[in-house]
């Protein structure tokens, strides 16, 4: 079947950052169409946001419960097919639960939920519902990240020995939340962000990237958490030692007080016979090294890349693709999976390659272990 999937958005109204990113990403491949939304907890702001987006007033709702109930009552050829959730962390679980239990698929911003208990409960709801749940760990959508994963899985690096992943930012180096900066305000508020600050916001991206590329899970960790900015209630810097299944060791550091840094997500993987390196701010390049041989540089759209990277590439080599395109890959794969199911087909790779609720539970277990380790003076703590 070839049609556009209809989606509704929860959150992402005027003044929001990530909602606009989701809408642009969903539109890139022309497979998804925004048809409704509950864009704010303020009904007036929700209506205004819907008008900004060209939606009719009767498809813009005061809250997510009203949206889900009204959309369920519409004919099948008009109602939304799935919900995109782009709210702060504490508002991920309830709309996901309501959507799944009313027959709608869900694509949610990360982390999956407010805490680990909610994540495990949501996983059970997903299983019962039979619906598809996706999580926008968008960095997995980059072509060269997929190429890195394929190279590791093909055994080109040999058994993995060490993983180094970092995610430094500098935008929270001062207490801008005290001046009402919207994005900083909820990310530094335990009631809305959860038990972690930088770790929950960007550390989970680093954890997810490391596990996605290597295929290894973090078994235990030792975390040193700091809130450097006076008066800040959640961590803004973390230094974490990792032990992976199979014996590999790792280092993860994330920081939002690293002055001068923008969005420096970087990954290096060292195996017995080779290594690779990828940088988010130079995402079209993957560096590969094999012991005893010259290094190789692979480029998005260039020669030598495999199926998964090629499937995630939209432009000829030399035309940079970046953050929005990586995000769009998740929307495209999510849509392809829904359409395959609608046609009675089993979704196949690479179309079924996007983070799921299992990744969401892993992320929340990681946050939980990091916080527990930090409170115990960086004691080794299992991720479970």
C-alpha positions in Angstrom: 0.0 0.0 0.0 1.3 3.5 -0.8 -0.3 6.3 1.1 0.7 9.0 3.5 0.4 8.0 7.2 -1.6 10.5 9.2 -0.2 11.5 12.6 -1.2 13.6 15.5 1.3 15.5 17.7 1.2 15.9 21.5 3.3 18.9 22.6 5.5 20.9 20.2 3.5 24.1 20.2 4.7 27.7 20.0 8.1 28.2 21.6 9.0 24.5 21.6 12.2 23.3 19.9 11.9 19.6 19.3 8.3 19.7 17.9 9.5 21.6 14.9 12.3 19.2 14.4 9.9 16.3 14.4 7.6 18.0 11.9 10.4 18.8 9.5 11.8 15.3 9.8 8.4 13.7 9.2 7.9 15.8 6.0 11.3 15.1 4.4 10.4 11.8 2.7 6.7 12.6 2.1 5.4 9.6 4.0 3.8 11.3 6.9 1.2 14.1 7.2 0.3 16.0 10.4 -3.5 16.0 10.7 -4.2 16.9 14.3 -2.6 17.8 17.6 -2.8 18.8 21.2 0.2 21.2 21.1 0.1 22.6 24.6 -1.3 22.1 28.1 -2.8 25.6 27.6 -5.8 25.1 25.3 -5.5 28.7 23.9 -1.9 28.1 23.0 -2.7 24.7 21.5 -5.4 26.3 19.2 -3.0 29.1 18.1 -0.3 26.6 17.4 -2.6 24.5 15.3 -3.6 27.6 13.2 0.1 28.3 12.8 0.4 24.9 11.2 -2.6 25.2 9.0 -4.8 22.7 10.8 -8.6 23.1 11.0 -9.8 24.1 14.5 -11.8 20.8 14.9 -8.6 18.8 14.7 -6.8 20.8 17.3 -7.5 19.7 20.8 -7.3 21.0 24.4 -5.4 18.0 25.7 -4.2 14.6 24.6 -7.1 12.6 26.1 -9.6 14.7 24.1 -7.5 14.2 21.0 -7.2 10.4 21.3 -11.0 10.0 22.1 -12.0 12.2 19.2 -9.6 10.7 16.7 -10.7 7.2 17.6 -14.3 8.1 16.8 -13.4 9.3 13.3 -13.7 7.0 10.2 -10.6 4.9 9.6 -9.7 6.8 6.4 -9.6 10.1 8.4 -8.3 9.4 11.8 -4.6 9.6 12.7 -2.5 6.5 12.3 0.0 7.3 15.0 0.9 9.8 17.7 4.2 11.7 17.9 5.0 12.7 21.6 7.3 15.7 21.9 6.6 16.8 25.5 9.0 17.1 28.5 10.0 13.8 30.0 7.3 13.7 32.8 4.6 13.8 30.1 5.8 10.9 28.0 4.1 7.9 29.7 0.5 9.0 30.1 -0.1 9.9 26.4 1.8 6.9 25.2 -0.3 4.6 27.4 -3.6 6.3 26.3 -2.6 6.1 22.6 -1.5 2.4 22.7 -4.6 1.3 24.6 -6.8 3.0 22.1 -5.3 1.4 19.1 -2.7 4.0 18.0 0.9 3.5 17.2 3.4 5.8 19.1 6.6 7.5 18.1 8.0 9.3 21.2 10.9 11.6 21.9 13.5 10.2 24.3 13.8 9.2 27.1 10.9 6.9 26.9 9.5 7.8 30.3 10.1 9.7 33.6 11.6 6.8 35.4 12.5 3.1 35.1 9.2 1.9 36.7 7.2 3.7 34.1 9.4 2.3 31.3 8.9 -1.2 32.3 5.1 -0.7 32.6 5.1 0.9 29.2 6.9 -2.1 27.7 4.2 -4.3 29.0 1.5 -2.1 27.6 3.2 -2.1 24.2 3.3 -5.9 24.2 -0.4 -6.2 25.1 -1.5 -3.6 22.6 0.1 -5.1 19.5 0.9 -1.6 18.3 4.3 -0.3 17.2 6.3 1.9 19.5 9.3 3.9 18.3 11.8 6.1 20.2 13.6 9.0 18.5 17.2 8.3 19.4 17.9 10.1 16.2 21.7 9.7 16.0 21.1 6.1 15.0 19.6 7.4 11.8 22.9 8.7 10.3 24.2 6.7 7.4 27.8 6.5 8.8 26.5 5.3 12.2 24.7 2.5 10.3 27.9 1.8 8.4 29.8 1.6 11.7 27.4 -0.9 13.1 27.5 -3.0 10.0 31.3 -3.1 10.1 31.4 -4.1 13.7 28.8 -6.8 13.1 30.8 -8.1 10.2 33.7 -8.7 12.5 36.0 -6.2 10.8 37.3 -4.8 14.2 37.6 -8.2 15.8 36.3 -8.7 19.4 35.6 -5.3 20.9 37.9 -4.2 23.6 37.2 -0.6 24.4 34.4 1.9 23.7 34.9 5.7 24.2 31.8 7.9 23.8 31.4 11.5 24.7 28.7 14.2 24.5 29.9 17.6 25.6 27.7 20.8 25.3 28.3 24.2 26.8 24.8 25.8 26.7 24.1 25.3 30.5 27.5 26.7 31.7 25.5 29.4 33.6 22.2 29.2 35.4 20.1 30.4 32.5 17.1 28.5 33.9 16.8 31.2 36.5 16.1 33.7 33.7 13.1 31.6 32.4 14.9 30.0 29.4 12.2 27.5 28.5 14.5 24.6 27.3 16.7 25.0 30.3 13.9 25.3 32.8 12.3 21.9 32.4 15.6 20.1 31.8 17.0 21.2 35.1 13.8 20.6 37.1 13.6 17.2 38.8 9.8 17.3 38.7 9.8 17.4 34.9 13.1 16.0 33.8 13.4 13.1 36.3 16.3 12.0 38.5 19.0 13.1 36.1 19.9 16.2 34.2 22.7 16.0 31.6 22.7 12.2 31.9 19.0 12.0 31.0 19.1 14.6 28.3 22.2 13.7 26.4 24.0 10.9 28.3 21.2 8.5 27.2 22.1 9.4 23.5 25.7 8.4 24.2 24.6 5.2 25.9 22.3 4.3 23.0 24.8 5.1 20.3 27.5 2.9 22.0 25.1 0.0 22.4 23.7 0.4 18.9 27.0 0.4 17.1 28.8 -2.3 19.1 25.8 -4.6 19.7 27.0 -4.9 23.3 25.0 -4.0 26.4 26.4 -2.2 29.4 26.6 -4.7 32.2 27.6 -2.3 35.1 29.0 1.2 35.6 30.7 3.6 38.0 29.4 7.1 37.7 30.7 10.4 39.1 28.0 13.1 38.8 28.4 16.8 39.5 26.2 19.9 39.5 28.8 22.6 38.9 26.4 25.5 38.6 25.4 26.8 42.0 21.7 26.2 42.8 21.2 23.6 40.0 19.3 20.6 41.3 20.4 18.0 38.7 23.7 16.9 37.3 25.3 19.0 34.6 28.4 16.9 34.2 29.0 13.1 34.4 32.1 10.9 34.1 31.2 7.2 33.8 33.3 4.0 33.6 31.5 1.2 31.7 31.8 -2.6 31.7 30.1 -4.3 28.7 29.0 -7.9 28.3 31.8 -10.0 26.9 34.5 -8.1 28.7 34.8 -4.9 26.7 35.5 -1.7 28.8 34.3 1.8 28.2 34.3 5.5 29.1 31.3 7.7 28.8 31.4 11.4 29.6 28.6 13.9 29.0 28.6 17.5 30.1 26.4 20.6 29.5 28.9 23.0 31.2 31.8 22.5 28.7 32.2 26.1 27.5 32.7 26.4 23.8 31.2 23.0 23.0 28.2 22.8 20.7 26.8 19.3 20.2 30.0 17.2 20.3 28.7 13.6 20.3 31.7 11.4 19.4 32.2 7.7 19.3 35.4 5.5 19.1 35.3 1.7 19.1 38.5 -0.3 19.5 38.7 -4.0 18.6 41.4 -6.6 18.6 42.2 -6.0 14.9 40.7 -2.6 14.0 39.0 0.6 15.2 36.5 3.2 14.0 35.7 6.8 14.9 32.6 9.0 14.2 31.8 12.6 15.1 28.3 14.0 15.1 29.5 17.4 14.0 31.2 15.8 11.0 28.6 13.1 10.5 29.3 12.3 6.8 32.7 10.8 7.6 33.6 7.4 9.2 37.2 6.6 10.0 38.3 3.0 9.9 41.6 1.5 10.9 42.8 -2.1 10.5 46.0 -3.2 12.3 49.0 -3.0 10.0 47.1 -1.2 7.2 46.6 2.4 6.2 43.5 4.1 7.6 40.4 4.4 5.5 37.9 7.2 5.2 34.3 6.4 4.2 31.9 9.1 3.2 28.1 9.3 3.0 27.0 8.4 -0.5 30.5 7.4 -1.5 32.0 4.1 -2.7 32.4 1.2 -0.3 29.4 1.8 2.0 26.9 -1.0 2.6 23.2 -1.5 2.3 22.1 0.1 5.5 24.1 3.3 5.0 23.0 3.5 1.4 19.3 3.1 2.4 19.7 6.1 4.9 21.4 8.3 2.2 19.3 10.8 0.3 21.8 13.0 -1.6 24.8 12.4 -3.9 28.2 12.3 -2.2 29.5 15.7 -1.3 26.1 17.1 -0.5 26.1 17.1 3.3 23.3 15.4 5.2 22.9 15.9 8.9 20.6 16.1 11.9 17.3 16.5 10.2 18.0 13.8 7.7 19.0 11.4 10.5 15.8 12.2 12.3 13.9 11.7 9.1 15.3 8.2 8.7 13.6 7.1 11.9 10.3 8.6 10.7 10.7 6.9 7.3 11.5 3.5 8.8 8.7 3.8 11.3 6.3 4.6 8.5 7.5 1.8 6.3 7.0 -0.6 9.2 3.4 0.5 9.8 2.6 0.3 6.1 4.1 -3.2 5.8 1.9 -4.3 8.7 -1.1 -2.8 7.1 -0.4 -4.8 4.0 0.0 -8.0 6.0 3.8 -8.1 5.4 6.5 -8.6 8.0 8.7 -5.5 8.0 12.2 -6.3 6.9 15.6 -4.6 7.3 16.5 -1.9 6.8 13.0 -0.5 7.0 12.5 -1.9 10.5 15.6 -0.3 11.9 14.6 2.2 14.5 14.8 2.3 18.3 12.0 0.6 20.2 10.6 0.3 23.7 13.4 -2.1 24.5 15.9 0.7 23.9 13.7 2.9 26.0 13.9 0.5 28.9 17.6 0.2 28.4 17.9 4.0 28.5 15.9 4.3 31.7 17.9 1.5 33.4 21.1 3.3 32.4 19.8 6.5 34.1 18.7 4.7 37.1 22.1 2.9 37.5 24.0 6.2 37.0 22.0 8.0 39.6 22.4 5.1 42.1 26.1 4.9 41.5 26.6 8.6 41.8 24.8 8.7 45.2 27.1 5.8 46.3 30.3 7.7 45.5 30.8 6.1 42.1 30.3 2.5 43.3 30.1 -0.1 40.6 26.3 -0.6 39.9 24.6 -3.1 37.6 22.4 -1.8 34.8 19.3 -3.9 35.1 
